Amino acid sequence: MRKKGFKERILLLSGFEKDWLEEFPRLNITPVIASVEEAKWCAEFFKKKGLKVSVHLKVDTGMHRFGIDEKRISQVVSVLKNSYTKVEGIMTHLASSEEPESELTKSQLENLKKILKYLKSLGIFPEYVHFANTGGIIFLQEKGNLVRPGIGLFGGYPSKRAKELIKLYPVMTLYSKIIEVKELKPGERAGYGGAFKAERKTLLGLVPVGYGDGYPRILGGRGFASVRGKRVKVVGRVSMKALYVDITDVPGVKKGDEVILLGGENSEVPADELAELAQTISYELFCNLGRGINREYIKC
């Protein structure tokens, strides 16, 4: 339940450009400061505008990606204290949140606690502390008082082990259609390089989706899709705007039939399984699939 007077805000997590500052108050965006430079931009801009703004600090506790180095924190605090800026929250990102017993995870959490203690010694008491992504939410005992689910929002798992602890439901499905049906005789080939060779009389469904739409090229000859509720193989090479599915064993299939390439109401094409075949993680599929393709959002 929302607190009385709650106002929705957007937390900008991964860096920003200086010329974005004008948009923050208008769009109710809370910036996350991850460097001394960003702190100076915010302090100068909000002081000039006479705006009282809250920010979150992102600190580097050992992943060494985005975040303020520990030795720079006092400098950032000093910069912000000379403006109308309030440090409302502190955050970090865990490199191995799905491995709570790892030395890296333990070290990062310990470093965050040290930084919090140091901030309090400087008179900074962040209201919010957050570090748990999907893996952290599932595996960590301590989670801070805000969490940042990522892959889990799509229904994807951060690891195989997570499937034993929680049930997630896919929220993204990629649909297409068969636009041509090709009949091959035994020995005939299809696609670039003739990569697919028919071993029997074969029906191939041509689907207008390819690596230009973010469908991984590596899935040619190893991926799968669903047609009329039946799993079918992706065969031959995936090209820029097309791929083949072997529909030989799908009764009554015809041009115009729907094809599920990812997801489905009954998880016909599980993202984790497809991602494993593509030698990647489901998050990459979620991010890449459907580029340039119309998206429809359904309110549940």
Contacts in CASP RR format, 6 or more apart in sequence:
PFRMAT RR
TARGET T0000
AUTHOR 0000-0000-0000
METHOD contacts of the structure
MODEL  1
MRKKGFKERILLLSGFEKDWLEEFPRLNITPVIASVEEAKWCAEFFKKKG
LKVSVHLKVDTGMHRFGIDEKRISQVVSVLKNSYTKVEGIMTHLASSEEP
ESELTKSQLENLKKILKYLKSLGIFPEYVHFANTGGIIFLQEKGNLVRPG
IGLFGGYPSKRAKELIKLYPVMTLYSKIIEVKELKPGERAGYGGAFKAER
KTLLGLVPVGYGDGYPRILGGRGFASVRGKRVKVVGRVSMKALYVDITDV
PGVKKGDEVILLGGENSEVPADELAELAQTISYELFCNLGRGINREYIKC
7 28 0 8 1.000
8 28 0 8 1.000
9 28 0 8 1.000
9 29 0 8 1.000
9 30 0 8 1.000
10 27 0 8 1.000
10 28 0 8 1.000
10 29 0 8 1.000
10 30 0 8 1.000
11 29 0 8 1.000
11 30 0 8 1.000
11 32 0 8 1.000
11 56 0 8 1.000
12 24 0 8 1.000
12 29 0 8 1.000
12 30 0 8 1.000
12 31 0 8 1.000
12 32 0 8 1.000
13 32 0 8 1.000
13 58 0 8 1.000
13 148 0 8 1.000
14 32 0 8 1.000
14 34 0 8 1.000
14 66 0 8 1.000
15 32 0 8 1.000
15 34 0 8 1.000
15 38 0 8 1.000
15 66 0 8 1.000
16 31 0 8 1.000
16 38 0 8 1.000
18 41 0 8 1.000
21 41 0 8 1.000
21 42 0 8 1.000
21 45 0 8 1.000
23 29 0 8 1.000
24 30 0 8 1.000
24 31 0 8 1.000
24 53 0 8 1.000
25 49 0 8 1.000
25 51 0 8 1.000
25 53 0 8 1.000
30 53 0 8 1.000
30 54 0 8 1.000
30 55 0 8 1.000
30 56 0 8 1.000
30 88 0 8 1.000
31 38 0 8 1.000
31 42 0 8 1.000
31 53 0 8 1.000
31 55 0 8 1.000
31 56 0 8 1.000
32 55 0 8 1.000
32 56 0 8 1.000
32 57 0 8 1.000
32 58 0 8 1.000
32 91 0 8 1.000
33 39 0 8 1.000
33 42 0 8 1.000
33 55 0 8 1.000
33 56 0 8 1.000
33 57 0 8 1.000
33 58 0 8 1.000
33 68 0 8 1.000
33 76 0 8 1.000
33 80 0 8 1.000
34 57 0 8 1.000
34 58 0 8 1.000
34 66 0 8 1.000
34 67 0 8 1.000
34 68 0 8 1.000
35 67 0 8 1.000
35 68 0 8 1.000
35 72 0 8 1.000
36 68 0 8 1.000
36 72 0 8 1.000
36 75 0 8 1.000
36 76 0 8 1.000
36 79 0 8 1.000
39 75 0 8 1.000
39 76 0 8 1.000
39 79 0 8 1.000
39 80 0 8 1.000
40 79 0 8 1.000
42 53 0 8 1.000
42 55 0 8 1.000
42 80 0 8 1.000
42 83 0 8 1.000
42 85 0 8 1.000
43 79 0 8 1.000
43 80 0 8 1.000
43 82 0 8 1.000
43 83 0 8 1.000
43 85 0 8 1.000
44 83 0 8 1.000
46 52 0 8 1.000
46 53 0 8 1.000
46 83 0 8 1.000
46 84 0 8 1.000
46 85 0 8 1.000
47 82 0 8 1.000
47 83 0 8 1.000
47 84 0 8 1.000
50 84 0 8 1.000
51 84 0 8 1.000
52 84 0 8 1.000
52 85 0 8 1.000
52 86 0 8 1.000
53 84 0 8 1.000
53 85 0 8 1.000
53 86 0 8 1.000
54 85 0 8 1.000
54 86 0 8 1.000
54 87 0 8 1.000
54 88 0 8 1.000
54 89 0 8 1.000
55 80 0 8 1.000
55 85 0 8 1.000
55 86 0 8 1.000
55 87 0 8 1.000
55 88 0 8 1.000
55 89 0 8 1.000
56 87 0 8 1.000
56 88 0 8 1.000
56 89 0 8 1.000
56 90 0 8 1.000
56 91 0 8 1.000
56 126 0 8 1.000
56 128 0 8 1.000
57 68 0 8 1.000
57 73 0 8 1.000
57 76 0 8 1.000
57 87 0 8 1.000
57 89 0 8 1.000
57 90 0 8 1.000
57 91 0 8 1.000
57 126 0 8 1.000
58 66 0 8 1.000
58 67 0 8 1.000
58 68 0 8 1.000
58 90 0 8 1.000
58 91 0 8 1.000
58 92 0 8 1.000
58 93 0 8 1.000
59 67 0 8 1.000
59 68 0 8 1.000
59 70 0 8 1.000
59 73 0 8 1.000
59 90 0 8 1.000
59 91 0 8 1.000
59 92 0 8 1.000
59 112 0 8 1.000
59 115 0 8 1.000
60 66 0 8 1.000
60 67 0 8 1.000
60 68 0 8 1.000
60 69 0 8 1.000
60 70 0 8 1.000
60 92 0 8 1.000
61 92 0 8 1.000
61 107 0 8 1.000
61 108 0 8 1.000
61 109 0 8 1.000
61 111 0 8 1.000
61 112 0 8 1.000
61 115 0 8 1.000
62 95 0 8 1.000
62 104 0 8 1.000
62 107 0 8 1.000
62 108 0 8 1.000
62 111 0 8 1.000
63 92 0 8 1.000
63 93 0 8 1.000
63 94 0 8 1.000
63 95 0 8 1.000
63 108 0 8 1.000
65 93 0 8 1.000
66 93 0 8 1.000
67 92 0 8 1.000
68 76 0 8 1.000
70 111 0 8 1.000
70 114 0 8 1.000
70 115 0 8 1.000
73 115 0 8 1.000
73 118 0 8 1.000
73 119 0 8 1.000
74 122 0 8 1.000
77 87 0 8 1.000
77 119 0 8 1.000
77 122 0 8 1.000
77 124 0 8 1.000
80 87 0 8 1.000
87 119 0 8 1.000
87 124 0 8 1.000
87 126 0 8 1.000
88 126 0 8 1.000
88 127 0 8 1.000
88 128 0 8 1.000
89 126 0 8 1.000
89 127 0 8 1.000
89 128 0 8 1.000
89 129 0 8 1.000
89 130 0 8 1.000
90 112 0 8 1.000
90 115 0 8 1.000
90 116 0 8 1.000
90 119 0 8 1.000
90 126 0 8 1.000
90 128 0 8 1.000
90 129 0 8 1.000
90 130 0 8 1.000
91 128 0 8 1.000
91 129 0 8 1.000
91 130 0 8 1.000
91 131 0 8 1.000
91 146 0 8 1.000
91 148 0 8 1.000
92 108 0 8 1.000
92 111 0 8 1.000
92 112 0 8 1.000
92 131 0 8 1.000
93 131 0 8 1.000
93 133 0 8 1.000
94 105 0 8 1.000
94 108 0 8 1.000
94 109 0 8 1.000
94 131 0 8 1.000
94 132 0 8 1.000
94 133 0 8 1.000
94 136 0 8 1.000
95 104 0 8 1.000
95 105 0 8 1.000
95 108 0 8 1.000
96 102 0 8 1.000
96 104 0 8 1.000
96 105 0 8 1.000
97 105 0 8 1.000
97 131 0 8 1.000
97 132 0 8 1.000
97 133 0 8 1.000
97 134 0 8 1.000
97 135 0 8 1.000
97 136 0 8 1.000
97 139 0 8 1.000
97 140 0 8 1.000
97 158 0 8 1.000
98 135 0 8 1.000
98 136 0 8 1.000
98 138 0 8 1.000
98 139 0 8 1.000
98 158 0 8 1.000
98 159 0 8 1.000
98 161 0 8 1.000
98 162 0 8 1.000
99 105 0 8 1.000
99 139 0 8 1.000
100 106 0 8 1.000
100 136 0 8 1.000
100 139 0 8 1.000
100 140 0 8 1.000
100 141 0 8 1.000
105 140 0 8 1.000
108 131 0 8 1.000
109 131 0 8 1.000
109 142 0 8 1.000
112 129 0 8 1.000
112 131 0 8 1.000
116 126 0 8 1.000
116 129 0 8 1.000
119 125 0 8 1.000
119 126 0 8 1.000
128 145 0 8 1.000
128 146 0 8 1.000
129 144 0 8 1.000
129 145 0 8 1.000
129 146 0 8 1.000
130 144 0 8 1.000
130 145 0 8 1.000
130 146 0 8 1.000
130 147 0 8 1.000
130 148 0 8 1.000
131 143 0 8 1.000
131 144 0 8 1.000
132 140 0 8 1.000
132 143 0 8 1.000
132 144 0 8 1.000
132 147 0 8 1.000
132 148 0 8 1.000
133 147 0 8 1.000
133 148 0 8 1.000
133 149 0 8 1.000
133 150 0 8 1.000
133 151 0 8 1.000
133 158 0 8 1.000
134 149 0 8 1.000
134 150 0 8 1.000
134 151 0 8 1.000
134 152 0 8 1.000
134 153 0 8 1.000
134 156 0 8 1.000
134 157 0 8 1.000
134 158 0 8 1.000
134 162 0 8 1.000
135 158 0 8 1.000
135 159 0 8 1.000
135 162 0 8 1.000
136 143 0 8 1.000
136 147 0 8 1.000
136 158 0 8 1.000
137 143 0 8 1.000
137 147 0 8 1.000
137 149 0 8 1.000
138 158 0 8 1.000
138 162 0 8 1.000
138 165 0 8 1.000
138 166 0 8 1.000
139 162 0 8 1.000
139 165 0 8 1.000
150 283 0 8 1.000
151 157 0 8 1.000
151 158 0 8 1.000
151 281 0 8 1.000
151 282 0 8 1.000
151 283 0 8 1.000
151 286 0 8 1.000
152 158 0 8 1.000
152 168 0 8 1.000
153 171 0 8 1.000
154 170 0 8 1.000
154 171 0 8 1.000
154 172 0 8 1.000
154 271 0 8 1.000
154 282 0 8 1.000
154 283 0 8 1.000
154 286 0 8 1.000
155 168 0 8 1.000
155 169 0 8 1.000
155 170 0 8 1.000
155 171 0 8 1.000
155 271 0 8 1.000
156 168 0 8 1.000
156 170 0 8 1.000
156 271 0 8 1.000
156 272 0 8 1.000
156 282 0 8 1.000
156 283 0 8 1.000
156 286 0 8 1.000
157 163 0 8 1.000
157 168 0 8 1.000
157 272 0 8 1.000
157 282 0 8 1.000
170 263 0 8 1.000
170 264 0 8 1.000
170 267 0 8 1.000
170 270 0 8 1.000
170 271 0 8 1.000
172 262 0 8 1.000
172 263 0 8 1.000
172 271 0 8 1.000
172 286 0 8 1.000
173 260 0 8 1.000
173 262 0 8 1.000
173 263 0 8 1.000
173 264 0 8 1.000
173 265 0 8 1.000
174 209 0 8 1.000
174 260 0 8 1.000
174 261 0 8 1.000
174 262 0 8 1.000
174 263 0 8 1.000
174 289 0 8 1.000
174 290 0 8 1.000
174 293 0 8 1.000
175 258 0 8 1.000
175 259 0 8 1.000
175 260 0 8 1.000
175 261 0 8 1.000
176 207 0 8 1.000
176 208 0 8 1.000
176 209 0 8 1.000
176 258 0 8 1.000
176 259 0 8 1.000
176 261 0 8 1.000
177 207 0 8 1.000
177 208 0 8 1.000
177 256 0 8 1.000
177 257 0 8 1.000
177 258 0 8 1.000
177 259 0 8 1.000
178 205 0 8 1.000
178 206 0 8 1.000
178 207 0 8 1.000
178 227 0 8 1.000
178 245 0 8 1.000
178 247 0 8 1.000
178 253 0 8 1.000
178 254 0 8 1.000
178 255 0 8 1.000
178 256 0 8 1.000
178 257 0 8 1.000
178 259 0 8 1.000
179 206 0 8 1.000
179 207 0 8 1.000
179 208 0 8 1.000
179 255 0 8 1.000
179 256 0 8 1.000
180 205 0 8 1.000
180 206 0 8 1.000
180 255 0 8 1.000
181 203 0 8 1.000
181 204 0 8 1.000
181 205 0 8 1.000
181 206 0 8 1.000
181 247 0 8 1.000
181 253 0 8 1.000
181 254 0 8 1.000
181 255 0 8 1.000
182 190 0 8 1.000
182 203 0 8 1.000
182 204 0 8 1.000
182 205 0 8 1.000
182 206 0 8 1.000
182 244 0 8 1.000
183 201 0 8 1.000
183 202 0 8 1.000
183 203 0 8 1.000
183 204 0 8 1.000
184 190 0 8 1.000
184 198 0 8 1.000
184 201 0 8 1.000
184 202 0 8 1.000
184 203 0 8 1.000
184 204 0 8 1.000
185 198 0 8 1.000
185 201 0 8 1.000
186 198 0 8 1.000
186 199 0 8 1.000
186 200 0 8 1.000
186 201 0 8 1.000
187 197 0 8 1.000
187 198 0 8 1.000
187 199 0 8 1.000
188 197 0 8 1.000
188 198 0 8 1.000
189 195 0 8 1.000
189 196 0 8 1.000
189 197 0 8 1.000
189 198 0 8 1.000
190 196 0 8 1.000
190 198 0 8 1.000
190 204 0 8 1.000
190 235 0 8 1.000
190 236 0 8 1.000
190 244 0 8 1.000
191 236 0 8 1.000
191 237 0 8 1.000
191 239 0 8 1.000
191 244 0 8 1.000
192 236 0 8 1.000
192 237 0 8 1.000
192 239 0 8 1.000
193 237 0 8 1.000
194 236 0 8 1.000
194 237 0 8 1.000
195 220 0 8 1.000
195 221 0 8 1.000
195 236 0 8 1.000
195 237 0 8 1.000
196 204 0 8 1.000
196 221 0 8 1.000
196 235 0 8 1.000
196 236 0 8 1.000
196 237 0 8 1.000
196 244 0 8 1.000
200 248 0 8 1.000
201 248 0 8 1.000
202 246 0 8 1.000
202 248 0 8 1.000
203 246 0 8 1.000
203 247 0 8 1.000
203 248 0 8 1.000
203 253 0 8 1.000
204 235 0 8 1.000
204 244 0 8 1.000
204 245 0 8 1.000
204 246 0 8 1.000
204 247 0 8 1.000
205 244 0 8 1.000
205 245 0 8 1.000
205 246 0 8 1.000
205 247 0 8 1.000
205 253 0 8 1.000
206 242 0 8 1.000
206 243 0 8 1.000
206 244 0 8 1.000
207 225 0 8 1.000
207 242 0 8 1.000
207 243 0 8 1.000
207 244 0 8 1.000
207 245 0 8 1.000
207 259 0 8 1.000
207 261 0 8 1.000
208 241 0 8 1.000
208 242 0 8 1.000
209 215 0 8 1.000
209 241 0 8 1.000
209 242 0 8 1.000
209 243 0 8 1.000
209 261 0 8 1.000
209 290 0 8 1.000
209 293 0 8 1.000
210 217 0 8 1.000
210 238 0 8 1.000
210 239 0 8 1.000
210 240 0 8 1.000
210 241 0 8 1.000
210 242 0 8 1.000
210 243 0 8 1.000
211 217 0 8 1.000
211 238 0 8 1.000
211 239 0 8 1.000
211 240 0 8 1.000
212 240 0 8 1.000
212 241 0 8 1.000
212 291 0 8 1.000
213 241 0 8 1.000
213 289 0 8 1.000
213 290 0 8 1.000
213 291 0 8 1.000
213 292 0 8 1.000
213 293 0 8 1.000
214 288 0 8 1.000
214 289 0 8 1.000
214 290 0 8 1.000
214 291 0 8 1.000
215 238 0 8 1.000
215 243 0 8 1.000
215 261 0 8 1.000
215 289 0 8 1.000
216 238 0 8 1.000
216 278 0 8 1.000
216 280 0 8 1.000
216 285 0 8 1.000
216 288 0 8 1.000
217 237 0 8 1.000
217 238 0 8 1.000
218 277 0 8 1.000
218 278 0 8 1.000
218 279 0 8 1.000
219 234 0 8 1.000
219 238 0 8 1.000
219 243 0 8 1.000
219 274 0 8 1.000
219 277 0 8 1.000
219 278 0 8 1.000
220 234 0 8 1.000
220 235 0 8 1.000
220 236 0 8 1.000
220 237 0 8 1.000
220 238 0 8 1.000
220 243 0 8 1.000
221 233 0 8 1.000
221 234 0 8 1.000
221 235 0 8 1.000
221 236 0 8 1.000
222 234 0 8 1.000
222 277 0 8 1.000
223 233 0 8 1.000
223 234 0 8 1.000
223 274 0 8 1.000
223 277 0 8 1.000
223 278 0 8 1.000
224 231 0 8 1.000
224 232 0 8 1.000
224 233 0 8 1.000
224 234 0 8 1.000
224 269 0 8 1.000
224 274 0 8 1.000
224 277 0 8 1.000
225 231 0 8 1.000
225 232 0 8 1.000
225 234 0 8 1.000
225 245 0 8 1.000
225 259 0 8 1.000
225 260 0 8 1.000
225 261 0 8 1.000
225 269 0 8 1.000
226 232 0 8 1.000
226 259 0 8 1.000
226 260 0 8 1.000
226 264 0 8 1.000
226 268 0 8 1.000
226 269 0 8 1.000
227 245 0 8 1.000
227 247 0 8 1.000
227 250 0 8 1.000
227 253 0 8 1.000
227 257 0 8 1.000
227 258 0 8 1.000
227 259 0 8 1.000
227 260 0 8 1.000
228 250 0 8 1.000
228 251 0 8 1.000
228 252 0 8 1.000
228 253 0 8 1.000
228 257 0 8 1.000
229 268 0 8 1.000
230 249 0 8 1.000
230 250 0 8 1.000
231 268 0 8 1.000
232 245 0 8 1.000
232 246 0 8 1.000
232 247 0 8 1.000
232 249 0 8 1.000
232 250 0 8 1.000
233 245 0 8 1.000
233 246 0 8 1.000
234 243 0 8 1.000
234 244 0 8 1.000
234 245 0 8 1.000
235 244 0 8 1.000
235 245 0 8 1.000
235 246 0 8 1.000
236 243 0 8 1.000
236 244 0 8 1.000
245 259 0 8 1.000
247 253 0 8 1.000
260 268 0 8 1.000
260 269 0 8 1.000
261 269 0 8 1.000
261 289 0 8 1.000
262 269 0 8 1.000
262 271 0 8 1.000
262 274 0 8 1.000
262 285 0 8 1.000
262 289 0 8 1.000
263 269 0 8 1.000
263 270 0 8 1.000
263 271 0 8 1.000
271 282 0 8 1.000
271 285 0 8 1.000
271 286 0 8 1.000
272 282 0 8 1.000
274 282 0 8 1.000
274 285 0 8 1.000
275 281 0 8 1.000
275 282 0 8 1.000
275 284 0 8 1.000
275 285 0 8 1.000
278 284 0 8 1.000
278 285 0 8 1.000
END
